[in-house]
């Protein structure tokens, strides 16, 4: 499947911002599952690409002059291998056993993981865990904040894809299974569904397997990966800091659609 993506994020500030810095993980890279055909960022000024410790493509946008708005755009085409269920990497998976503030399991999450996986540590067990978390945490936009941790969202029995992913990571790591946060895009025919998405990957049998708790999908056939990390803060597409500006308004427009490949007859 070939996907076309258009992603625009606009920030408006109540007062002028004296200076700001934005960390952008908005550029996918080639892997066993995906091949980047074209991609470009539309930014207020040119920036140079670098690679962060998790292997993500990172751009750092620094604005030193006063401004009251920022528009950040990304667009391109990526080909997805719909039949590939796992990805292999040379980097060690063991750092992804480490928990963070957002993914630290409490006793309730530990019991939940043990209840649904018991002694099993295979893909079937983690699919059962994924499905159980989907039932235990109802998808509810606005139920949590960006800094809500896995234990809080689980206790509230509600959240969004970020919370589902953090809870899965907390459970998997408590079982001794390396797991990581993934940010990216999801193609869906439901126009009301936000195409910007988050899911988890777990290290099993020397490969990374996907677990999308929100959609109960264990095959990433419509998922386009942007970045990975220990949690949302490591992998979110845009993360920034600023001096001044007062109240901030953020608006994101994301469009993901399959691209029809024309075949010319001889």
N, C-alpha and C positions, 0 to 999 in steps of 0.2 A: 504494500500500500504506500502510495506517495501522498504526503500531507503538505498542505500549504498553511503557513502560520503568519498571522499578523497580530502583534501585541503592542499596545500603546498604553503607557502609564503617565498620567498627568498629575502633578502636584501643584496646588495653589496655596499660597500663604497669606495670612491676614495682614502681616507686616512684611517689610523687606527682610530677606535673609542676607546676612552680611557675608557668609561663606558656607559652603556645604561640600560634602564628599559622599558619593554614592558608590557602593560596591555592587557591580552588576554581574550576575551569573545568568546571562540571557543568551548564551551562545552554545548550542549543542556541539558535540564532537562525534567523530566516527567511532563505531564500535561493531561488535559482531551482529548487533540487532539493527543498527541504523546507519545510514550513509547520508551525509549532508551534501545536498546537490547545490544549494546556494544559501547564503545567509548574510545579512547585514544589519548593523545597528544604526539608528538615526538618533544622534545625540547633539547637544548644543555645541560640542567641540570634539575634534578627533581625540581618541584615546588609544593606547597601545594594549594589546592582549598579553596576558600572562597566565601562568598556571598555578592554582593554589595547592595546598598540601594534599587535597583529596583528588587531584587530577582534573578539577573543573577548569574551564576557560573563564578567566576573571578579567573584567575591565574596571578600572577605577576612574570615576568621573569627578574631577575637582573643579569647583567654581569659586574663584576668589573674589569676584566682583558682586555687588548687590544684585539680587534678583527676587522676584515675587512669584515665579512659576518655573517649573522644569517639565519638559516633555521628553520622555524616553521611549524610543520605538525599536522594535525588533521584527524582522520578517525574513521569510525564506521558505525553502522547500527541503524536505527530508524524506528519504525512502525508508520504510519500515519493513523488516522481515517478519511477517505475521506468523510464520511457522516456528520461529526460534523461541524456545521457552526459557533458556538460561544463557548467561554470559560468563565468559572466563576472563580473568585478569591476572596479571603477574604480581600486582601489589598484594601484600598480606591483608587478610580479612580480620585478623585478630584485634586491631585497634577498634573495631566496631562492636566489641564487647563492652566498651566503656560507656557508662551511663553519664548523662548530663542532668542539669537541673530540670529540663523539660521532659526527660525520659527516665527519671529515677523511679523504679517500681516501689510502691508501698506494699504492705502486707496483703491488701485486697487484690492487687494486680498479681502478686506472686501466687496467691491461692487460685486465682482465676486461671492462670497459665498452667499450673499443675493439674487442676481439675480437668481441663480440656485436652491436655497433652499427655498427662501421666508420665510414663517412662519413655514415651515415643519422642524422637527427635528427627523425624523425617518430614518430607513435604506434605504428606497426608495429614500429619498432626498439625502442622502450621496452617493448612487450609481449614481444618476444623477450628483452630484458634481464630483465624480471620473471620469466619462466619459467625462465631460466637460473639466476637467483639462488635460486629455489625448489629447484632440483635441487642446487645447490652448498651450500646451507645447510639441513640437515634440521631440521624443526621438532622441537625438543627442550626441553620445559620443564625448567628447572633447570640448563641448560647454561651460562647466562650470568647476570650480575648486572645490577642496574638501571643501573649506571654503566659497563657494558661498551661500548666504542666499536665502530664499524662494522668497522674493520680487525681488531680482536681476534676478533669474532664470525665474520667471514669466514674468518680463518685457522683457527679452530676448526671450521669447516664445520657449525655448529649454532647454534640460537638460537630465539627466539620472534618474535612479530609486531613487537615493538619493534626487534629486531636486523635483521629483514628490511627494515624501513622505513628504518632508518639506512643500511644497505648500499646500498639503491636510491638514496637521496638523495646519498650519496657518489659513486656512479657517474654519476648524471644531472648533478650539478653539475660533475663533472670533464669532462663533454662540453659544458659551456656551456649546459645546459638548467636553468632555474629549477625547483626542486622543494621541496616543503614536507611537513612531518610533520602527520598528521591523527590525532586521537584521537576515539573515538566508540564506537558500538555496531554490532554485526552480528547480524542475525537469521539463525539457522540451525536446522534441524530436529534437529540433533545436540545432545541435551541435555548431553553431556559437554563441549561446546565453550563456553569462557568467552565470554560475549556482549560483554564489554568488549574493544575492539579498537583496532588502529592500522594505518594504511595510508599511502600516499604520494599526492601530487598533483603533476603536472608541468605546466608552462605551455607549451602548444603551440597555434599558430594563434590566439593571443589569447584563450585560455580554459584553465581548469584541468581536466585529465583525471585520473581516479583509476587507481591501480595498487596492487592488493592482492596483494603477493608471497606471503603465507602461503597464500591461497586461490586464487591464480592468476586473479584476477578483474580485468577492465579496465572493468567496468560496475558502478557503485555502486548497484545496484538494491535491495539489502537493507542498505545502510549508512546510519547516522544520524550526522551530523557534530556533534561538540561543539566542538572547538577546533583551531587550526592554529598552527604555529610552525616555527622552524628545526630543532628536534629535540624529543625527548621532554620535556626540561625546560621548554620553552615551552608545551607543549600538554597535559601530563598532567592528568587530571581533579582530582587532589588532590596538593598539594605543600606541605610544612610545615617549620617549625622549632620547637624547644622547648627549655626550660631544665629540666633534671632529668628524672626518669622512669625512668632505667635502661633495661633491656631492653624492647623494644616488640614487641607481637604485633598484626598487622593481619589482618583477615578481611573479605573482600568478597563480597557476594551481589548478583548481577546477573541480572535477568530481562527478556528481550525477547521479545515475542510479537505476532503480527498481531492486529489488532482487527477483528472482523466488524462491518461497517456494515449496520444493518438498513434495509430499504427498505419503507416502508409503501405498500400498494396503495390506490389511490383507489377 
